Structures are given as C-alpha cells and as structure tokens.
Amino acid sequence: MPYKLTIRYANEVFFYHYLEDIQTIVLDTFVAMDVSVTLPLKSDPRVPFVQYTILHAAKGRLGELRNVDLGEGIFTDVQRIDKVAD
C-alpha cells in the first residue's frame, strides 16, 4: 500500500545539516522496517525546507510509520494514498 512521507525541517540550519544524508537516513530507517522507499526525495522550491517521497508498506501500518523519528529538527507526516497519480 502506498503512503506519502512528508519531511519538514525545523529551520534552515537543520535542513542544511541533513541535506547530504537525509536520503540515506530515510532509506536505512524504513528498509529496516521492511518498507520500500521511492528515491530520490522530491521537493518544491515554493515550499522551503520540505521534502517528500512515497513509501510502500503493508496495509495497516500507518500508525507505525507515523511514529518514526528521523532525527532532531526533523518532523515527519505520513498519509495513506488511496490512489497514486499516473
């Protein structure tokens, strides 16, 4: 089942602190949970300090995915995707 992971940084300092390593952090964290991750992370220049990607995990794991901590200054939100855009 697909889920959208949104990553927000507390501020510019945290964004640049994690910039080079965030994909590895995301991949390692979720693969350890038997979740597949679509890389690279995407961003929108109109929305600073936010990145997103798609996770694929078994149905019913939303609560578990929402409880993941990627590090200090990083806030995550996970939403179930009912239909993936073509």
C-alpha positions in Angstrom: 0.0 0.0 0.0 1.4 3.5 -0.8 1.9 6.1 1.8 3.2 9.7 1.3 6.0 10.7 3.6 6.5 14.5 4.1 9.6 15.7 5.8 9.8 19.1 7.3 12.8 20.7 8.9 12.6 23.0 12.0 14.6 25.6 10.2 17.3 26.2 7.6 20.1 25.1 9.9 18.6 21.6 10.2 17.8 21.4 6.5 21.4 22.0 5.5 22.7 19.9 8.4 20.8 16.8 7.0 20.9 17.7 3.3 23.6 15.3 2.2 22.5 12.4 4.5 18.7 12.5 4.6 18.1 10.1 1.8 20.4 7.5 3.5 18.7 8.1 6.8 15.2 7.7 5.3 16.3 4.6 3.3 18.0 2.9 6.3 15.2 3.7 8.7 12.4 2.4 6.5 14.1 -0.6 4.9 14.8 -1.8 8.5 11.0 -1.8 8.9 10.5 -3.8 5.7 9.2 -0.7 3.9 10.3 0.3 0.4 11.2 3.9 -0.4 11.0 5.8 -3.7 14.1 7.8 -4.1 15.3 10.5 -4.7 13.3 12.6 -2.3 11.3 15.3 -4.0 11.0 19.0 -3.1 9.1 22.0 -4.3 11.1 25.3 -4.5 8.0 27.2 -3.5 7.9 25.4 -0.1 11.3 25.7 1.6 12.6 23.0 3.9 10.1 20.3 2.9 10.8 17.1 1.1 8.6 14.2 0.3 8.5 10.7 -1.1 6.4 7.6 -1.5 6.7 4.6 0.9 5.2 1.2 0.1 4.3 -0.9 3.1 1.6 -3.4 4.2 -1.9 -2.2 4.8 -2.5 -1.2 8.4 1.0 0.1 9.2 0.1 3.8 9.2 0.4 4.3 12.9 3.8 2.6 13.0 5.1 4.7 10.1 3.9 7.9 11.7 5.9 7.1 14.9 9.3 7.1 13.1 11.9 9.6 14.4 14.5 10.6 11.7 16.4 12.9 13.9 16.5 16.2 15.9 14.9 19.1 14.0 13.0 16.8 11.5 9.3 16.5 11.6 7.5 13.8 9.6 4.0 13.2 8.4 2.7 10.0 6.8 -0.6 9.8 4.9 -2.2 6.8 3.2 -2.6 7.3 -0.5 -5.8 5.9 -1.8 -4.9 6.4 -5.5 -1.5 7.1 -6.9 -1.4 9.7 -9.7 -0.5 8.4 -13.1 
